[in-house]
């Protein structure tokens, strides 16, 4: 592939497709989608984050155009008329760029797959809040690239999972909410996609976990994530479902070896009682733990 001229829009070279130079009409259509999304982006925020050098710096967003052109049939890019789509597309593009840099700058082995036992062991790391900082290094040992990129203001997206051309799965976590349970639910949901759907994530899967998505792959990922936290028979008999006290939540969490906030969050969702266990779920500001006062 010819080099991309990121600092000179006029010299931008059309990316090559597998069959040769991309069709000019298709590329132009991709550009029209890109331009529509670009116009909806919060330019000042992107400048503040260093994603753009100025509000008029379209060249810095060339990776977004590449994403659009590579995945034009993805549902996200077909729904290109909302500000949230623009935010999600730009954020995902940033995650992809950082991941590609990681691949060329680090000695990352090939992805060998992750089985359900790996997922069940992995969640035990949730007990120690400080482990969040080391999770990218742990996952990269299995060929999985985990990127922490804070959500853009107003963005309705918790995470994304996709596969690079190198074969490495990439997971992006947005920290849209500061709760520890939300972080772990999102991460395990994306890891479940990696376990179950590695063959179909050449196109990115965008996850808004507040939305009750009934697509089969989403239901499969949610189920695997849930039972990676706790075995089905143990969850069925969880005493905190009936006692509903903070003490029972903490005791049950200790028995199964995960952080109490995760159990509390699971109970809130299952019982549809989000005013319960607030002391437990609000105890840790995980976004502050990762990004500080940014």
N, C-alpha and C positions, 0 to 999 in steps of 0.2 A: 504493500500500500504506500502510495506517495505520502510525504509528510503533510500534516495539517499546519497551516499558517495561522496560529491562534491570534496573532497580533495585527493581522492585516486582512480585514474582511474582503477587500477587493481581490486578494490573491487566493481566496479560499478555493481549494480543489475538491471537486465532487468525489465523495468516498466511493471506492470500488465495491461492487457487488461480486458475488461468487462467479457470476457468469460474464463479468467484464464491467465496463463503465455503466453506472446506473442510468436507467432510462431518464431522459431529460424531463419528460412530462411528469413522471413520478417524483423526481427530485423537486421540481417546481411546486408540486402539490404539497410536498413535505415542507418546503420553505413557507408556503402560505399558512400552514398550521403553526409552524414555528413563529412566524411574525405575529399571528393572532395571540399566541401564548406570551410571547415576549412583551407585547403591549400591555398585558395584564399583570406583569410581574412588579413586585415592590422594589423598584430600582434602588432607592435609598438604602433599604435593608441589605440588599445584595452588595452594595458598595461598602457598607459598614462591615459586612462579614468578609470582605476581600474577594468575593466571587466575581465582581466587576470593578474596573478601575474608575469608571464614571457612569452616570446614568445613561449616557449615550453609547456605552461600550458594548455594542452588539457582538463583537468578535469574541469576547470572553465566554459567550454562551453558545459557541459553536458545538460543544459537546451535546447540548440540548438538541440542536438540529440533527446531529448524528443519531441520537437516540430515536428521535421521531422518524427519521428516514429508515432506520433499521427495524423499527417496530410499528410501522404505520397501521397495521391491522389490529394492534392492541386496542382494547375498548377504551382505555384512558385517552389515547390520542385521537380517537374518533369523537370523543366528547370534549372537543377543544374550545367550547364556548363559555366556560365558567372560570372564575378566578381561582377556585380551588384546584381545578385541573392544572392550571398554569403553575400553581405553587407545588403541587405534587410532582409534576413533570420536571420542574427545575431542581427540586430537592433530590429526586431519584438520579438525575443527571450528575449532580454533585457527588452522590454516593458512588456512582459508577466510575467517575473520574478518579476519585480517591482510591477506589479498589484497584483500578488498572495501574495506578502508580505503585501501589503496594506489590503487585505481581512482578513488576519489572525492577523494583528496588530491593525486594526481599527474597530470600531463598525459601520459597513456598513450594512444598511438595505437591504431588498430584492428589486430587481428591479421591479418596478410597471408599467413600460411603460412611454413613453412620447408622447403626442399627438401634433397635428400641432399648437394648440394655445400656448403650452409650447415653441415650437421652435420660434414662432413669437415674444413672449415676451423675450425669451432668447437673441435674436440678438440685442435687445435694449441696452444690456450691452456693445456693441461695441463702443458706444459713448465715454466712459471713457477708455482710453488706459490702465490705471492702473488696470482695472478690470481683465486683463489677469491673474494676479497672483492669483485671488480668484476663477477663474472658476472651478478648480478641486474640491474645497470645495463645491461650489454650485451644481455641477453635482453629487457629491457623495451623496448628500441628496436624490437624485432620484435613487440611486443604480448604477450610472454610474461612472466608474473609468477612469479618464482622466490623461494620462501620458505625460509629456513633456520630450522628449528625443531627443537631437540634432542629426541631420543626420550625418552619417559617411561620410567622404570626398568621393565624387564621387557617392554617393547613389542617385538613381533616384526614390525617393519615398516621397510623402507628408504626407501620413497618413495610418493608418491601423485600422480596427475595427474587433473585434471578441468577443466571449463569453466564459467566464471561466466555468469550471464544476459547480461552485457555482451558475451559472445563471446570474452573473453580466456582462453586456457589458463593454468592455474595448476599449478606443480610444487612440491611440498613435499619437502624432503630432511631426513631425520631424524638423520643422522650416527650411526646405531646402532653402527657400527664406526668406529674412528678411522683406518682405512687410506685412503690417497689413492686407491688403485685402486677401492675400494668406492664412494667418493664419485662418481668419474667413471663407473663402470659404472651406478650408479643414475641419475645425471643424464642420461646418454646413452640409457638405456632409456626414461626418461620422455619425452625429446625425440623418440625414435623413435615413441612412442605419439602424440605431437602430430602428427608427420609423417604417420603411417599411419592414425590412428584419430580424427582430430579430430571427425568426425561422430557418434561414439558415446561421447564422454567427457563428456556432460552428467551422466551418473552417474560417480562417481569410480572409478578403477582403483587398487587398493591393491597394492603390490608388496613381497613378501618374497622377495628374490633368493636366499635360502638354500633356498627351497622349489622343487623341480623342477616348475614349472607347465607342463603340456603343452597348455594352451589355445592355440588357433591364434593369437590376437592377442598372446599372450605370446611364443610362438616367433618370430613376425614381428618384434616389437620387439627381442628379444634378437639376432636375426640382423642387423637393420639397425644396431643399436648396435655390434656386433662389427666389422662391415665398414666402419663409419664410422671406427673406430680404425685399421684397416689393411686395405688391399685384399686380396681373397681370394687372389689369386695370390702376393702377397708373404708372406702368412701361411703359405700352404702350403709355401713354401720357406724359412721362417724358420730360420736356422742354429742358433739357441739351442735349438730343439727337439731337436737331436742333440748339440750340444756341452754344453748345460745348464750353462754357466758364467755367473757374474754379468757378466763382461766381454762375452760375446756378447749378453746381454740389453741391456746399456747401448749397445753398438755398433748393434744393430738398432733400438733406440728412437731413436737419433740420426738414423738413415737415414730413418725414416718420420715423425719430428718429433713424437713424443709422449713423455710422462714414462715412464721405465723401470719404475716401479711398476705401470703399466697392463699393459705387456707381461709382466712377471713374474706378475701376477695371472691373466692369460689363460693363461699356460703352466701355472700351478698347477692351474687348473680343467681344462684340456684333458688334462693328463697325470695328473690326480688325485694330485698329489704336493705337498701343502700345506706340507711341511717344507722345500721348495726355495725359494731366493731370498728367505729371510726378512729378510736384511739390507736388501734393496732395498725390499720391501713395508712393512717396519716402520720405515723411516727417518723418515717424516713422520707426525706425529700431527695429522691434518687437523682433527679435532674441537677439539684445543687451539688450532690456528691460528685457527679461527673463533670459538670461545666462550671461549678463555682458560681460566681456572680456575673457571668457573661450576660 
